[in-house]
Amino acid sequence: PPGTWSSVTGAVDAGTCVRCPRGTWSSQMGSPTQDSCQGCSPGRWGGADGLAGDSQCTACSPGTWAAEHGATSDEVCTACAPGKWSSQVGSSSAAHCIDCAPGTWNDESGASALQSCKPCGAGTWSAEWGASSKSTCTGCEVGTYQPAVGQANQSVCIRCPPGKYTAVTGESTCAPCPAGSWNDDFEKTECNICPEGKWTHSSGALRAGDCTPCAGGAGCMPDSSARITMDFKNFPYAELDEQQLAEIEAAIAEALASACSIDNQSVVDLFGKSTSVTISPDGTVSAFAMEVTGASANELAARLYSLSFRGEVVNSTLAILGSGVARFGIGAISVKPEAFVPLMPTSTVTTTTVSSSTVTTTAATTTTVEATTVEATMVEATTVEATTVEATTTQTRPQHKDATTEPPAETEPTSKASIQAASALPWSLMLCLGLTASGSRRQL
């Protein structure tokens, strides 16, 4: 049969047929030599003997290729290199691996789909074909931004409009000029500080005329304190342990104290902890500078908005994080004169109330007992019943003393023999006789 051959003449048994070896196949019937067994084509391999056609050779999976003829295992299938991908089954050369398009990259080998090519993030671009690393994505220059992903050239970077700026590369949006500053031009990397004694009380000011005289006297800091906010870019918050985070908070607090010319203890986080700042998971840094007496709000803004202060904070932070953090920087910084009011830690209390009700069911059962007895016994029992009821009534009646009331009449003693006779009767008969006696007394 196909997949076999035999050189035996006049054979009468199929046992003389020899199967084609692994990595080969034969579709010929009655082949007399092994020459009819052909090797599996490139991009395929034969793991079993006796294959009857090239289609029975296993094809290399998508994302791989093989140039070898007559392969016997999938070890010959070579993965497409990083930066490339292939969805084709049974590829016979690396030429079938397709480069990731500009604006995308792929750092995995053996990619089998276009979706394996990851887009460059917002604020970046890449003109490279077959990029194998995210590092090929270049950030838009300072003063520009780019909100879309997967961009292929620098022309997509947009200039920041008046009233906004960017201080670091690779921004997806422009930050508005913080309070106390303004900007009237495009593609700015910093904003102009208002002159001494004036301030803008909203962000994004477009002109110098937006700076107005401060309320509360000179210095524009009536409470001698200011809220300072910084926007960290690419800050690996989730990767830090508590000790690293505490060290970074202390380092930033020291840098703020130095820039504001105050003691380290005068820099507090939002909850009032001294020599510390509050860092949120999104990279927002918040703190208060307290007891600021040697500088006005304008002077603080000039110091904190400067490139030298940004560099100091970045360097002290990277000294703790290590050199493995890519593209870490500081975006927007703002100074807002404000009285410090500490936040109070919040907690959630869950109260579970279990209500229960008791249902009482009273069942009344009426039993009628019909009994017949002799007249003498009934009379004697009646005396006992009447005496018992009377005695009970007398004992439970409240004793109200009144000088105008005569003493109650004495109750006639009960015969001992009568009581003994009554107690000897069955309880059901006594009940019946008692009811009869009560009826007789009512008639009397």
Secondary structure as the mmCIF struct_conf table of DSSP 4:
data_model
#
loop_
_struct_conf.conf_type_id
_struct_conf.id
_struct_conf.beg_label_comp_id
_struct_conf.beg_label_asym_id
_struct_conf.beg_label_seq_id
_struct_conf.end_label_comp_id
_struct_conf.end_label_asym_id
_struct_conf.end_label_seq_id
TURN_TY1_P TURN_TY1_P1 PRO A 2 GLY A 3
STRN STRN1 THR A 4 TRP A 5
TURN_TY1_P TURN_TY1_P2 THR A 9 GLY A 10
BEND BEND1 ASP A 13 ASP A 13
HELX_RH_3T_P HELX_RH_3T_P1 ALA A 14 THR A 16
STRN STRN2 VAL A 18 ARG A 19
HELX_LH_PP_P HELX_LH_PP_P1 CYS A 20 PRO A 21
TURN_TY1_P TURN_TY1_P3 ARG A 22 GLY A 23
STRN STRN3 THR A 24 TRP A 25
TURN_TY1_P TURN_TY1_P4 MET A 29 GLY A 30
STRN STRN4 SER A 31 SER A 31
BEND BEND2 THR A 33 THR A 33
HELX_RH_3T_P HELX_RH_3T_P2 GLN A 34 SER A 36
STRN STRN5 GLN A 38 GLY A 39
HELX_LH_PP_P HELX_LH_PP_P2 CYS A 40 SER A 41
TURN_TY1_P TURN_TY1_P5 PRO A 42 GLY A 43
STRN STRN6 ARG A 44 TRP A 45
BEND BEND3 ALA A 48 ASP A 49
STRN STRN7 LEU A 51 LEU A 51
BEND BEND4 GLY A 53 GLY A 53
HELX_RH_3T_P HELX_RH_3T_P3 ASP A 54 GLN A 56
BEND BEND5 CYS A 57 CYS A 57
STRN STRN8 THR A 58 ALA A 59
HELX_LH_PP_P HELX_LH_PP_P3 CYS A 60 SER A 61
TURN_TY1_P TURN_TY1_P6 PRO A 62 GLY A 63
STRN STRN9 THR A 64 TRP A 65
BEND BEND6 HIS A 69 GLY A 70
STRN STRN10 ALA A 71 ALA A 71
BEND BEND7 SER A 73 SER A 73
HELX_RH_3T_P HELX_RH_3T_P4 ASP A 74 VAL A 76
HELX_LH_PP_P HELX_LH_PP_P4 CYS A 77 CYS A 77
STRN STRN11 THR A 78 ALA A 79
HELX_LH_PP_P HELX_LH_PP_P5 CYS A 80 ALA A 81
TURN_TY1_P TURN_TY1_P7 PRO A 82 GLY A 83
STRN STRN12 LYS A 84 TRP A 85
BEND BEND8 VAL A 89 GLY A 90
STRN STRN13 SER A 91 SER A 91
BEND BEND9 SER A 93 SER A 93
HELX_RH_3T_P HELX_RH_3T_P5 ALA A 94 HIS A 96
BEND BEND10 CYS A 97 CYS A 97
STRN STRN14 ILE A 98 ASP A 99
HELX_LH_PP_P HELX_LH_PP_P6 CYS A 100 ALA A 101
TURN_TY1_P TURN_TY1_P8 PRO A 102 GLY A 103
STRN STRN15 THR A 104 TRP A 105
BEND BEND11 SER A 109 GLY A 110
BEND BEND12 ALA A 113 ALA A 113
HELX_RH_3T_P HELX_RH_3T_P6 LEU A 114 SER A 116
BEND BEND13 CYS A 117 CYS A 117
STRN STRN16 LYS A 118 PRO A 119
HELX_LH_PP_P HELX_LH_PP_P7 CYS A 120 GLY A 121
TURN_TY1_P TURN_TY1_P9 ALA A 122 GLY A 123
STRN STRN17 THR A 124 TRP A 125
TURN_TY1_P TURN_TY1_P10 TRP A 129 GLY A 130
BEND BEND14 SER A 133 SER A 133
HELX_RH_3T_P HELX_RH_3T_P7 LYS A 134 THR A 136
BEND BEND15 CYS A 137 CYS A 137
STRN STRN18 THR A 138 GLY A 139
HELX_LH_PP_P HELX_LH_PP_P8 CYS A 140 GLU A 141
TURN_TY1_P TURN_TY1_P11 VAL A 142 GLY A 143
STRN STRN19 THR A 144 TYR A 145
BEND BEND16 VAL A 149 GLY A 150
BEND BEND17 ASN A 153 ASN A 153
HELX_RH_3T_P HELX_RH_3T_P8 GLN A 154 VAL A 156
STRN STRN20 ILE A 158 ARG A 159
HELX_LH_PP_P HELX_LH_PP_P9 CYS A 160 PRO A 161
TURN_TY1_P TURN_TY1_P12 PRO A 162 GLY A 163
STRN STRN21 LYS A 164 TYR A 165
BEND BEND18 ALA A 167 GLY A 170
BEND BEND19 SER A 172 THR A 173
HELX_LH_PP_P HELX_LH_PP_P10 CYS A 174 CYS A 174
STRN STRN22 ALA A 175 PRO A 176
HELX_LH_PP_P HELX_LH_PP_P11 CYS A 177 PRO A 178
TURN_TY1_P TURN_TY1_P13 ALA A 179 GLY A 180
STRN STRN23 SER A 181 TRP A 182
BEND BEND20 ASP A 185 GLU A 187
BEND BEND21 THR A 189 GLU A 190
STRN STRN24 ASN A 192 ILE A 193
HELX_LH_PP_P HELX_LH_PP_P12 CYS A 194 PRO A 195
TURN_TY1_P TURN_TY1_P14 GLU A 196 GLY A 197
STRN STRN25 LYS A 198 TRP A 199
BEND BEND22 HIS A 201 SER A 203
STRN STRN26 ALA A 205 ALA A 205
BEND BEND23 ARG A 207 ARG A 207
HELX_RH_3T_P HELX_RH_3T_P9 ALA A 208 ASP A 210
STRN STRN27 THR A 212 PRO A 213
HELX_LH_PP_P HELX_LH_PP_P13 CYS A 214 CYS A 214
TURN_TY1_P TURN_TY1_P15 ALA A 215 GLY A 216
BEND BEND24 GLY A 217 GLY A 217
HELX_RH_3T_P HELX_RH_3T_P10 ALA A 218 CYS A 220
TURN_TY1_P TURN_TY1_P16 PRO A 222 ASP A 223
BEND BEND25 SER A 224 SER A 224
STRN STRN28 ALA A 226 LYS A 233
BEND BEND26 ASN A 234 ASN A 234
HELX_RH_3T_P HELX_RH_3T_P11 TYR A 237 GLU A 239
HELX_RH_AL_P HELX_RH_AL_P1 GLU A 242 CYS A 260
TURN_TY1_P TURN_TY1_P17 SER A 261 SER A 261
BEND BEND27 ILE A 262 ILE A 262
HELX_RH_3T_P HELX_RH_3T_P12 ASN A 264 SER A 266
STRN STRN29 VAL A 267 VAL A 268
TURN_TY1_P TURN_TY1_P18 LEU A 270 PHE A 271
STRN STRN30 SER A 274 SER A 274
BEND BEND28 THR A 275 THR A 275
STRN STRN31 THR A 278 ILE A 279
TURN_TY1_P TURN_TY1_P19 PRO A 281 ASP A 282
BEND BEND29 GLY A 283 GLY A 283
STRN STRN32 THR A 284 ALA A 289
BEND BEND30 GLU A 291 GLU A 291
BEND BEND31 GLY A 294 ALA A 295
HELX_RH_AL_P HELX_RH_AL_P2 ALA A 297 LEU A 304
TURN_TY1_P TURN_TY1_P20 TYR A 305 TYR A 305
BEND BEND32 SER A 306 SER A 306
HELX_RH_AL_P HELX_RH_AL_P3 LEU A 307 LEU A 321
TURN_TY1_P TURN_TY1_P21 SER A 323 GLY A 324
BEND BEND33 ARG A 327 ARG A 327
STRN STRN33 GLY A 329 PRO A 337
HELX_LH_PP_P HELX_LH_PP_P14 PRO A 342 PRO A 345
HELX_RH_AL_P HELX_RH_AL_P4 GLU A 375 THR A 396
BEND BEND34 ARG A 397 ARG A 397
TURN_TY1_P TURN_TY1_P22 ALA A 403 THR A 404
BEND BEND35 THR A 405 THR A 405
HELX_LH_PP_P HELX_LH_PP_P15 GLU A 406 SER A 415
HELX_RH_AL_P HELX_RH_AL_P5 LYS A 416 SER A 423
TURN_TY1_P TURN_TY1_P23 ALA A 424 ALA A 424
BEND BEND36 LEU A 425 LEU A 425
HELX_RH_AL_P HELX_RH_AL_P6 TRP A 427 GLN A 443
#
